[in-house]
């Protein structure tokens, strides 16, 4: 899976900044789907360090197996697309658009005079 492919499905990286997704994509990455489910549940996909699979979860950094909705091979695109459909079907369909987290604005210190 590539950054371009995940973005084409509707995912966006959760870390923004100069080359946020491209700098670490080969090692580890985390994306969030562009829509919440109807019940308000978000969908995240992440590739942990050193593991040849990606995990789909409703939490940004799943720590337990019960937090993980599905685990899929990095190269199984049809299964990923089917799993995304299954996730939204399980949660009542696709809901509202997630507002993307923008990069923090640079605000240099100004002295009030």
Buried (B, 14 or more C-beta within 10 A) or exposed (E): BEBEEBBEBBBBBBEEEEEBBEEBBEEEBBBBBBBBBEEEBBBBBBBBEEEEEBBBBBBEEBEEEEBBBBEBEEEBEEEBEEBBEEBBEEBEEBBEEBEEEEEEEEEEEEEEE
